[in-house]
Amino acid sequence: MIRDPFLLLSVVNTALRDKYSSLEDYCLSEDANKDDVENLLLSIGYVYDEEDNCFKRK
């Protein structure tokens, strides 16, 4: 998993927009731990918005 939170934010939001219908789908396909992704992005103030299927500022 990408450890730079800003790079991860860009990669995940792009993937969610272009390819995956949910964070769960992304994590399953990319073999990523959902809690790790959410916690790393929370560390820079971003939370997952299910309705819009992207990470947004808290």
Predicted model as a PDB file, atoms N, CA, C, CB and O in Angstrom, pLDDT in the B-factor column:
MODEL        1                                                                  
ATOM      1  N   MET A   1       0.843  -1.186   0.000  1.00 82.00           N  
ATOM      2  CA  MET A   1       0.000   0.000   0.000  1.00 82.00           C  
ATOM      3  C   MET A   1       0.885   1.245   0.000  1.00 82.00           C  
ATOM      4  CB  MET A   1      -0.958   0.001   1.224  1.00 82.00           C  
ATOM      5  O   MET A   1       1.956   1.264   0.607  1.00 82.00           O  
ATOM      6  N   ILE A   2       0.429   2.252  -0.672  1.00 90.00           N  
ATOM      7  CA  ILE A   2       1.126   3.544  -0.703  1.00 90.00           C  
ATOM      8  C   ILE A   2       1.075   4.153   0.692  1.00 90.00           C  
ATOM      9  CB  ILE A   2       0.489   4.514  -1.760  1.00 90.00           C  
ATOM     10  O   ILE A   2       0.007   4.227   1.300  1.00 90.00           O  
ATOM     11  N   ARG A   3       2.213   4.585   1.196  1.00 94.00           N  
ATOM     12  CA  ARG A   3       2.281   5.141   2.557  1.00 94.00           C  
ATOM     13  C   ARG A   3       2.239   6.674   2.601  1.00 94.00           C  
ATOM     14  CB  ARG A   3       3.543   4.663   3.231  1.00 94.00           C  
ATOM     15  O   ARG A   3       2.043   7.248   3.673  1.00 94.00           O  
ATOM     16  N   ASP A   4       2.416   7.334   1.476  1.00 97.00           N  
ATOM     17  CA  ASP A   4       2.289   8.789   1.442  1.00 97.00           C  
ATOM     18  C   ASP A   4       0.800   9.104   1.351  1.00 97.00           C  
ATOM     19  CB  ASP A   4       3.093   9.423   0.231  1.00 97.00           C  
ATOM     20  O   ASP A   4       0.168   8.769   0.349  1.00 97.00           O  
ATOM     21  N   PRO A   5       0.219   9.742   2.379  1.00 98.00           N  
ATOM     22  CA  PRO A   5      -1.229   9.932   2.390  1.00 98.00           C  
ATOM     23  C   PRO A   5      -1.753  10.795   1.235  1.00 98.00           C  
ATOM     24  CB  PRO A   5      -1.635  10.551   3.691  1.00 98.00           C  
ATOM     25  O   PRO A   5      -2.865  10.573   0.754  1.00 98.00           O  
ATOM     26  N   PHE A   6      -0.974  11.762   0.795  1.00 98.00           N  
ATOM     27  CA  PHE A   6      -1.444  12.630  -0.290  1.00 98.00           C  
ATOM     28  C   PHE A   6      -1.430  11.894  -1.624  1.00 98.00           C  
ATOM     29  CB  PHE A   6      -0.579  13.896  -0.380  1.00 98.00           C  
ATOM     30  O   PHE A   6      -2.326  12.078  -2.448  1.00 98.00           O  
ATOM     31  N   LEU A   7      -0.431  11.075  -1.833  1.00 98.00           N  
ATOM     32  CA  LEU A   7      -0.383  10.254  -3.040  1.00 98.00           C  
ATOM     33  C   LEU A   7      -1.495   9.208  -3.005  1.00 98.00           C  
ATOM     34  CB  LEU A   7       0.997   9.572  -3.182  1.00 98.00           C  
ATOM     35  O   LEU A   7      -2.158   8.972  -4.015  1.00 98.00           O  
ATOM     36  N   LEU A   8      -1.700   8.585  -1.852  1.00 98.00           N  
ATOM     37  CA  LEU A   8      -2.769   7.608  -1.700  1.00 98.00           C  
ATOM     38  C   LEU A   8      -4.129   8.242  -1.980  1.00 98.00           C  
ATOM     39  CB  LEU A   8      -2.745   7.004  -0.293  1.00 98.00           C  
ATOM     40  O   LEU A   8      -4.964   7.640  -2.655  1.00 98.00           O  
ATOM     41  N   LEU A   9      -4.354   9.434  -1.475  1.00 98.00           N  
ATOM     42  CA  LEU A   9      -5.614  10.141  -1.716  1.00 98.00           C  
ATOM     43  C   LEU A   9      -5.880  10.291  -3.209  1.00 98.00           C  
ATOM     44  CB  LEU A   9      -5.591  11.520  -1.045  1.00 98.00           C  
ATOM     45  O   LEU A   9      -6.985  10.027  -3.681  1.00 98.00           O  
ATOM     46  N   SER A  10      -4.875  10.710  -3.935  1.00 98.00           N  
ATOM     47  CA  SER A  10      -5.018  10.888  -5.371  1.00 98.00           C  
ATOM     48  C   SER A  10      -5.300   9.571  -6.080  1.00 98.00           C  
ATOM     49  CB  SER A  10      -3.770  11.524  -5.943  1.00 98.00           C  
ATOM     50  O   SER A  10      -6.201   9.487  -6.915  1.00 98.00           O  
ATOM     51  N   VAL A  11      -4.533   8.552  -5.746  1.00 98.00           N  
ATOM     52  CA  VAL A  11      -4.686   7.239  -6.391  1.00 98.00           C  
ATOM     53  C   VAL A  11      -6.062   6.641  -6.089  1.00 98.00           C  
ATOM     54  CB  VAL A  11      -3.574   6.273  -5.920  1.00 98.00           C  
ATOM     55  O   VAL A  11      -6.750   6.168  -6.994  1.00 98.00           O  
ATOM     56  N   VAL A  12      -6.454   6.664  -4.826  1.00 98.00           N  
ATOM     57  CA  VAL A  12      -7.727   6.051  -4.435  1.00 98.00           C  
ATOM     58  C   VAL A  12      -8.905   6.812  -5.034  1.00 98.00           C  
ATOM     59  CB  VAL A  12      -7.853   6.005  -2.905  1.00 98.00           C  
ATOM     60  O   VAL A  12      -9.806   6.190  -5.596  1.00 98.00           O  
ATOM     61  N   ASN A  13      -8.923   8.124  -4.929  1.00 98.00           N  
ATOM     62  CA  ASN A  13     -10.058   8.877  -5.475  1.00 98.00           C  
ATOM     63  C   ASN A  13     -10.163   8.717  -6.990  1.00 98.00           C  
ATOM     64  CB  ASN A  13      -9.931  10.360  -5.117  1.00 98.00           C  
ATOM     65  O   ASN A  13     -11.268   8.647  -7.528  1.00 98.00           O  
ATOM     66  N   THR A  14      -9.041   8.659  -7.672  1.00 98.00           N  
ATOM     67  CA  THR A  14      -9.075   8.432  -9.122  1.00 98.00           C  
ATOM     68  C   THR A  14      -9.630   7.050  -9.427  1.00 98.00           C  
ATOM     69  CB  THR A  14      -7.666   8.588  -9.735  1.00 98.00           C  
ATOM     70  O   THR A  14     -10.465   6.898 -10.319  1.00 98.00           O  
ATOM     71  N   ALA A  15      -9.173   6.043  -8.696  1.00 98.00           N  
ATOM     72  CA  ALA A  15      -9.657   4.680  -8.908  1.00 98.00           C  
ATOM     73  C   ALA A  15     -11.150   4.577  -8.596  1.00 98.00           C  
ATOM     74  CB  ALA A  15      -8.864   3.689  -8.039  1.00 98.00           C  
ATOM     75  O   ALA A  15     -11.891   3.917  -9.324  1.00 98.00           O  
ATOM     76  N   LEU A  16     -11.590   5.223  -7.524  1.00 98.00           N  
ATOM     77  CA  LEU A  16     -13.007   5.187  -7.174  1.00 98.00           C  
ATOM     78  C   LEU A  16     -13.847   5.873  -8.246  1.00 98.00           C  
ATOM     79  CB  LEU A  16     -13.241   5.853  -5.811  1.00 98.00           C  
ATOM     80  O   LEU A  16     -14.941   5.411  -8.569  1.00 98.00           O  
ATOM     81  N   ARG A  17     -13.355   6.940  -8.780  1.00 98.00           N  
ATOM     82  CA  ARG A  17     -14.089   7.665  -9.826  1.00 98.00           C  
ATOM     83  C   ARG A  17     -14.150   6.865 -11.122  1.00 98.00           C  
ATOM     84  CB  ARG A  17     -13.437   9.025 -10.086  1.00 98.00           C  
ATOM     85  O   ARG A  17     -15.195   6.804 -11.771  1.00 98.00           O  
ATOM     86  N   ASP A  18     -13.033   6.256 -11.496  1.00 98.00           N  
ATOM     87  CA  ASP A  18     -12.925   5.638 -12.821  1.00 98.00           C  
ATOM     88  C   ASP A  18     -13.267   4.155 -12.886  1.00 98.00           C  
ATOM     89  CB  ASP A  18     -11.556   5.821 -13.321  1.00 98.00           C  
ATOM     90  O   ASP A  18     -13.654   3.658 -13.944  1.00 98.00           O  
ATOM     91  N   LYS A  19     -13.129   3.437 -11.766  1.00 98.00           N  
ATOM     92  CA  LYS A  19     -13.168   1.983 -11.881  1.00 98.00           C  
ATOM     93  C   LYS A  19     -14.022   1.257 -10.844  1.00 98.00           C  
ATOM     94  CB  LYS A  19     -11.801   1.468 -11.800  1.00 98.00           C  
ATOM     95  O   LYS A  19     -14.608   0.221 -11.156  1.00 98.00           O  
ATOM     96  N   TYR A  20     -14.106   1.768  -9.636  1.00 98.00           N  
ATOM     97  CA  TYR A  20     -14.741   1.025  -8.545  1.00 98.00           C  
ATOM     98  C   TYR A  20     -15.996   1.726  -8.033  1.00 98.00           C  
ATOM     99  CB  TYR A  20     -13.756   0.832  -7.401  1.00 98.00           C  
ATOM    100  O   TYR A  20     -16.064   2.953  -7.967  1.00 98.00           O  
ATOM    101  N   SER A  21     -16.989   0.908  -7.671  1.00 98.00           N  
ATOM    102  CA  SER A  21     -18.256   1.466  -7.201  1.00 98.00           C  
ATOM    103  C   SER A  21     -18.278   1.699  -5.687  1.00 98.00           C  
ATOM    104  CB  SER A  21     -19.391   0.546  -7.587  1.00 98.00           C  
ATOM    105  O   SER A  21     -19.223   2.287  -5.161  1.00 98.00           O  
ATOM    106  N   SER A  22     -17.233   1.237  -4.990  1.00 98.00           N  
ATOM    107  CA  SER A  22     -17.166   1.449  -3.541  1.00 98.00           C  
ATOM    108  C   SER A  22     -15.731   1.279  -3.056  1.00 98.00           C  
ATOM    109  CB  SER A  22     -18.108   0.469  -2.796  1.00 98.00           C  
ATOM    110  O   SER A  22     -14.880   0.729  -3.755  1.00 98.00           O  
ATOM    111  N   LEU A  23     -15.490   1.759  -1.857  1.00 98.00           N  
ATOM    112  CA  LEU A  23     -14.175   1.579  -1.240  1.00 98.00           C  
ATOM    113  C   LEU A  23     -13.906   0.093  -1.009  1.00 98.00           C  
ATOM    114  CB  LEU A  23     -14.084   2.360   0.096  1.00 98.00           C  
ATOM    115  O   LEU A  23     -12.774  -0.367  -1.162  1.00 98.00           O  
ATOM    116  N   GLU A  24     -14.935  -0.649  -0.645  1.00 98.00           N  
ATOM    117  CA  GLU A  24     -14.779  -2.087  -0.436  1.00 98.00           C  
ATOM    118  C   GLU A  24     -14.312  -2.780  -1.716  1.00 98.00           C  
ATOM    119  CB  GLU A  24     -16.101  -2.703   0.047  1.00 98.00           C  
ATOM    120  O   GLU A  24     -13.414  -3.621  -1.677  1.00 98.00           O  
ATOM    121  N   ASP A  25     -14.925  -2.423  -2.857  1.00 98.00           N  
ATOM    122  CA  ASP A  25     -14.517  -2.994  -4.145  1.00 98.00           C  
ATOM    123  C   ASP A  25     -13.055  -2.676  -4.445  1.00 98.00           C  
ATOM    124  CB  ASP A  25     -15.414  -2.466  -5.276  1.00 98.00           C  
ATOM    125  O   ASP A  25     -12.298  -3.542  -4.884  1.00 98.00           O  
ATOM    126  N   TYR A  26     -12.670  -1.433  -4.206  1.00 98.00           N  
ATOM    127  CA  TYR A  26     -11.287  -1.014  -4.430  1.00 98.00           C  
ATOM    128  C   TYR A  26     -10.340  -1.858  -3.574  1.00 98.00           C  
ATOM    129  CB  TYR A  26     -11.113   0.494  -4.109  1.00 98.00           C  
ATOM    130  O   TYR A  26      -9.357  -2.401  -4.080  1.00 98.00           O  
ATOM    131  N   CYS A  27     -10.635  -1.965  -2.291  1.00 98.00           N  
ATOM    132  CA  CYS A  27      -9.746  -2.679  -1.371  1.00 98.00           C  
ATOM    133  C   CYS A  27      -9.643  -4.157  -1.725  1.00 98.00           C  
ATOM    134  CB  CYS A  27     -10.237  -2.524   0.064  1.00 98.00           C  
ATOM    135  O   CYS A  27      -8.556  -4.732  -1.662  1.00 98.00           O  
ATOM    136  N   LEU A  28     -10.750  -4.774  -2.094  1.00 98.00           N  
ATOM    137  CA  LEU A  28     -10.710  -6.189  -2.485  1.00 98.00           C  
ATOM    138  C   LEU A  28      -9.866  -6.389  -3.732  1.00 98.00           C  
ATOM    139  CB  LEU A  28     -12.127  -6.723  -2.724  1.00 98.00           C  
ATOM    140  O   LEU A  28      -9.050  -7.308  -3.796  1.00 98.00           O  
ATOM    141  N   SER A  29     -10.059  -5.546  -4.703  1.00 98.00           N  
ATOM    142  CA  SER A  29      -9.346  -5.676  -5.971  1.00 98.00           C  
ATOM    143  C   SER A  29      -7.854  -5.369  -5.827  1.00 98.00           C  
ATOM    144  CB  SER A  29      -9.965  -4.755  -7.009  1.00 98.00           C  
ATOM    145  O   SER A  29      -7.019  -6.024  -6.452  1.00 98.00           O  
ATOM    146  N   GLU A  30      -7.528  -4.390  -5.019  1.00 96.00           N  
ATOM    147  CA  GLU A  30      -6.142  -3.949  -4.858  1.00 96.00           C  
ATOM    148  C   GLU A  30      -5.440  -4.618  -3.669  1.00 96.00           C  
ATOM    149  CB  GLU A  30      -6.102  -2.441  -4.687  1.00 96.00           C  
ATOM    150  O   GLU A  30      -4.293  -4.296  -3.359  1.00 96.00           O  
ATOM    151  N   ASP A  31      -6.129  -5.542  -3.012  1.00 96.00           N  
ATOM    152  CA  ASP A  31      -5.586  -6.240  -1.850  1.00 96.00           C  
ATOM    153  C   ASP A  31      -5.097  -5.247  -0.787  1.00 96.00           C  
ATOM    154  CB  ASP A  31      -4.439  -7.168  -2.278  1.00 96.00           C  
ATOM    155  O   ASP A  31      -3.997  -5.378  -0.248  1.00 96.00           O  
ATOM    156  N   ALA A  32      -5.941  -4.260  -0.505  1.00 97.00           N  
ATOM    157  CA  ALA A  32      -5.621  -3.227   0.481  1.00 97.00           C  
ATOM    158  C   ALA A  32      -6.524  -3.404   1.695  1.00 97.00           C  
ATOM    159  CB  ALA A  32      -5.782  -1.798  -0.127  1.00 97.00           C  
ATOM    160  O   ALA A  32      -7.672  -3.830   1.567  1.00 97.00           O  
ATOM    161  N   ASN A  33      -6.007  -3.078   2.862  1.00 97.00           N  
ATOM    162  CA  ASN A  33      -6.789  -3.143   4.079  1.00 97.00           C  
ATOM    163  C   ASN A  33      -7.602  -1.857   4.201  1.00 97.00           C  
ATOM    164  CB  ASN A  33      -5.878  -3.354   5.321  1.00 97.00           C  
ATOM    165  O   ASN A  33      -7.037  -0.765   4.267  1.00 97.00           O  
ATOM    166  N   LYS A  34      -8.927  -1.987   4.231  1.00 98.00           N  
ATOM    167  CA  LYS A  34      -9.820  -0.823   4.265  1.00 98.00           C  
ATOM    168  C   LYS A  34      -9.534   0.077   5.468  1.00 98.00           C  
ATOM    169  CB  LYS A  34     -11.280  -1.279   4.297  1.00 98.00           C  
ATOM    170  O   LYS A  34      -9.497   1.300   5.330  1.00 98.00           O  
ATOM    171  N   ASP A  35      -9.332  -0.514   6.636  1.00 98.00           N  
ATOM    172  CA  ASP A  35      -9.043   0.283   7.839  1.00 98.00           C  
ATOM    173  C   ASP A  35      -7.744   1.058   7.695  1.00 98.00           C  
ATOM    174  CB  ASP A  35      -8.970  -0.619   9.073  1.00 98.00           C  
ATOM    175  O   ASP A  35      -7.662   2.213   8.112  1.00 98.00           O  
ATOM    176  N   ASP A  36      -6.725   0.433   7.107  1.00 98.00           N  
ATOM    177  CA  ASP A  36      -5.447   1.123   6.902  1.00 98.00           C  
ATOM    178  C   ASP A  36      -5.611   2.314   5.963  1.00 98.00           C  
ATOM    179  CB  ASP A  36      -4.398   0.152   6.339  1.00 98.00           C  
ATOM    180  O   ASP A  36      -5.077   3.392   6.220  1.00 98.00           O  
ATOM    181  N   VAL A  37      -6.352   2.113   4.877  1.00 98.00           N  
ATOM    182  CA  VAL A  37      -6.591   3.205   3.916  1.00 98.00           C  
ATOM    183  C   VAL A  37      -7.330   4.350   4.615  1.00 98.00           C  
ATOM    184  CB  VAL A  37      -7.413   2.694   2.683  1.00 98.00           C  
ATOM    185  O   VAL A  37      -6.918   5.507   4.536  1.00 98.00           O  
ATOM    186  N   GLU A  38      -8.418   4.012   5.294  1.00 98.00           N  
ATOM    187  CA  GLU A  38      -9.212   5.054   5.963  1.00 98.00           C  
ATOM    188  C   GLU A  38      -8.408   5.776   7.040  1.00 98.00           C  
ATOM    189  CB  GLU A  38     -10.470   4.443   6.584  1.00 98.00           C  
ATOM    190  O   GLU A  38      -8.498   6.998   7.157  1.00 98.00           O  
ATOM    191  N   ASN A  39      -7.631   5.046   7.821  1.00 98.00           N  
ATOM    192  CA  ASN A  39      -6.857   5.677   8.892  1.00 98.00           C  
ATOM    193  C   ASN A  39      -5.747   6.573   8.351  1.00 98.00           C  
ATOM    194  CB  ASN A  39      -6.258   4.613   9.796  1.00 98.00           C  
ATOM    195  O   ASN A  39      -5.496   7.649   8.894  1.00 98.00           O  
ATOM    196  N   LEU A  40      -5.088   6.136   7.291  1.00 98.00           N  
ATOM    197  CA  LEU A  40      -4.021   6.962   6.722  1.00 98.00           C  
ATOM    198  C   LEU A  40      -4.604   8.256   6.147  1.00 98.00           C  
ATOM    199  CB  LEU A  40      -3.252   6.181   5.624  1.00 98.00           C  
ATOM    200  O   LEU A  40      -4.021   9.328   6.308  1.00 98.00           O  
ATOM    201  N   LEU A  41      -5.738   8.154   5.486  1.00 98.00           N  
ATOM    202  CA  LEU A  41      -6.344   9.362   4.915  1.00 98.00           C  
ATOM    203  C   LEU A  41      -6.980  10.235   5.992  1.00 98.00           C  
ATOM    204  CB  LEU A  41      -7.392   8.985   3.869  1.00 98.00           C  
ATOM    205  O   LEU A  41      -7.028  11.457   5.847  1.00 98.00           O  
ATOM    206  N   LEU A  42      -7.464   9.628   7.057  1.00 98.00           N  
ATOM    207  CA  LEU A  42      -7.980  10.409   8.181  1.00 98.00           C  
ATOM    208  C   LEU A  42      -6.859  11.228   8.819  1.00 98.00           C  
ATOM    209  CB  LEU A  42      -8.634   9.484   9.230  1.00 98.00           C  
ATOM    210  O   LEU A  42      -7.107  12.310   9.352  1.00 98.00           O  
ATOM    211  N   SER A  43      -5.641  10.723   8.768  1.00 98.00           N  
ATOM    212  CA  SER A  43      -4.503  11.432   9.358  1.00 98.00           C  
ATOM    213  C   SER A  43      -4.242  12.774   8.665  1.00 98.00           C  
ATOM    214  CB  SER A  43      -3.251  10.560   9.286  1.00 98.00           C  
ATOM    215  O   SER A  43      -3.585  13.646   9.233  1.00 98.00           O  
ATOM    216  N   ILE A  44      -4.749  12.938   7.456  1.00 98.00           N  
ATOM    217  CA  ILE A  44      -4.620  14.232   6.769  1.00 98.00           C  
ATOM    218  C   ILE A  44      -5.987  14.914   6.616  1.00 98.00           C  
ATOM    219  CB  ILE A  44      -3.965  14.040   5.380  1.00 98.00           C  
ATOM    220  O   ILE A  44      -6.140  15.865   5.849  1.00 98.00           O  
ATOM    221  N   GLY A  45      -6.976  14.405   7.364  1.00 98.00           N  
ATOM    222  CA  GLY A  45      -8.271  15.071   7.426  1.00 98.00           C  
ATOM    223  C   GLY A  45      -9.289  14.667   6.378  1.00 98.00           C  
ATOM    224  O   GLY A  45     -10.217  15.428   6.101  1.00 98.00           O  
ATOM    225  N   TYR A  46      -9.141  13.490   5.789  1.00 98.00           N  
ATOM    226  CA  TYR A  46     -10.083  13.029   4.767  1.00 98.00           C  
ATOM    227  C   TYR A  46     -10.848  11.804   5.250  1.00 98.00           C  
ATOM    228  CB  TYR A  46      -9.344  12.707   3.458  1.00 98.00           C  
ATOM    229  O   TYR A  46     -10.286  10.904   5.875  1.00 98.00           O  
ATOM    230  N   VAL A  47     -12.149  11.789   4.947  1.00 98.00           N  
ATOM    231  CA  VAL A  47     -13.008  10.659   5.292  1.00 98.00           C  
ATOM    232  C   VAL A  47     -13.740  10.195   4.042  1.00 98.00           C  
ATOM    233  CB  VAL A  47     -14.018  11.041   6.414  1.00 98.00           C  
ATOM    234  O   VAL A  47     -13.971  10.971   3.115  1.00 98.00           O  
ATOM    235  N   TYR A  48     -14.096   8.925   4.032  1.00 98.00           N  
ATOM    236  CA  TYR A  48     -14.795   8.347   2.888  1.00 98.00           C  
ATOM    237  C   TYR A  48     -16.262   8.740   2.917  1.00 98.00           C  
ATOM    238  CB  TYR A  48     -14.651   6.817   2.876  1.00 98.00           C  
ATOM    239  O   TYR A  48     -16.928   8.595   3.942  1.00 98.00           O  
ATOM    240  N   ASP A  49     -16.764   9.234   1.797  1.00 98.00           N  
ATOM    241  CA  ASP A  49     -18.175   9.588   1.624  1.00 98.00           C  
ATOM    242  C   ASP A  49     -18.794   8.533   0.708  1.00 98.00           C  
ATOM    243  CB  ASP A  49     -18.346  11.049   1.027  1.00 98.00           C  
ATOM    244  O   ASP A  49     -18.550   8.526  -0.499  1.00 98.00           O  
ATOM    245  N   GLU A  50     -19.601   7.641   1.296  1.00 97.00           N  
ATOM    246  CA  GLU A  50     -20.206   6.553   0.521  1.00 97.00           C  
ATOM    247  C   GLU A  50     -21.099   7.073  -0.600  1.00 97.00           C  
ATOM    248  CB  GLU A  50     -21.013   5.645   1.437  1.00 97.00           C  
ATOM    249  O   GLU A  50     -21.096   6.535  -1.707  1.00 97.00           O  
ATOM    250  N   GLU A  51     -21.851   8.105  -0.311  1.00 98.00           N  
ATOM    251  CA  GLU A  51     -22.793   8.636  -1.290  1.00 98.00           C  
ATOM    252  C   GLU A  51     -22.092   9.121  -2.558  1.00 98.00           C  
ATOM    253  CB  GLU A  51     -23.591   9.773  -0.677  1.00 98.00           C  
ATOM    254  O   GLU A  51     -22.558   8.863  -3.668  1.00 98.00           O  
ATOM    255  N   ASP A  52     -20.979   9.818  -2.392  1.00 98.00           N  
ATOM    256  CA  ASP A  52     -20.228  10.341  -3.539  1.00 98.00           C  
ATOM    257  C   ASP A  52     -19.094   9.411  -3.970  1.00 98.00           C  
ATOM    258  CB  ASP A  52     -19.661  11.710  -3.206  1.00 98.00           C  
ATOM    259  O   ASP A  52     -18.444   9.650  -4.987  1.00 98.00           O  
ATOM    260  N   ASN A  53     -18.858   8.349  -3.192  1.00 98.00           N  
ATOM    261  CA  ASN A  53     -17.816   7.364  -3.486  1.00 98.00           C  
ATOM    262  C   ASN A  53     -16.446   8.011  -3.675  1.00 98.00           C  
ATOM    263  CB  ASN A  53     -18.184   6.575  -4.729  1.00 98.00           C  
ATOM    264  O   ASN A  53     -15.755   7.785  -4.669  1.00 98.00           O  
ATOM    265  N   CYS A  54     -16.080   8.823  -2.682  1.00 98.00           N  
ATOM    266  CA  CYS A  54     -14.757   9.441  -2.707  1.00 98.00           C  
ATOM    267  C   CYS A  54     -14.391   9.902  -1.302  1.00 98.00           C  
ATOM    268  CB  CYS A  54     -14.715  10.631  -3.704  1.00 98.00           C  
ATOM    269  O   CYS A  54     -15.238   9.972  -0.412  1.00 98.00           O  
ATOM    270  N   PHE A  55     -13.118  10.212  -1.127  1.00 98.00           N  
ATOM    271  CA  PHE A  55     -12.650  10.776   0.128  1.00 98.00           C  
ATOM    272  C   PHE A  55     -12.752  12.290   0.037  1.00 98.00           C  
ATOM    273  CB  PHE A  55     -11.192  10.326   0.444  1.00 98.00           C  
ATOM    274  O   PHE A  55     -12.379  12.896  -0.967  1.00 98.00           O  
ATOM    275  N   LYS A  56     -13.268  12.891   1.113  1.00 98.00           N  
ATOM    276  CA  LYS A  56     -13.453  14.343   1.179  1.00 98.00           C  
ATOM    277  C   LYS A  56     -12.894  14.865   2.489  1.00 98.00           C  
ATOM    278  CB  LYS A  56     -14.949  14.722   1.037  1.00 98.00           C  
ATOM    279  O   LYS A  56     -12.727  14.126   3.459  1.00 98.00           O  
ATOM    280  N   ARG A  57     -12.609  16.166   2.491  1.00 98.00           N  
ATOM    281  CA  ARG A  57     -12.156  16.819   3.728  1.00 98.00           C  
ATOM    282  C   ARG A  57     -13.219  16.655   4.788  1.00 98.00           C  
ATOM    283  CB  ARG A  57     -11.846  18.326   3.495  1.00 98.00           C  
ATOM    284  O   ARG A  57     -14.415  16.776   4.521  1.00 98.00           O  
ATOM    285  N   LYS A  58     -12.769  16.380   5.984  1.00 92.00           N  
ATOM    286  CA  LYS A  58     -13.636  16.178   7.131  1.00 92.00           C  
ATOM    287  C   LYS A  58     -14.382  17.427   7.524  1.00 92.00           C  
ATOM    288  CB  LYS A  58     -12.845  15.687   8.290  1.00 92.00           C  
ATOM    289  O   LYS A  58     -15.156  17.409   8.480  1.00 92.00           O  
TER     290      LYS A  58                                                      
ENDMDL                                                                          
END                                                                             
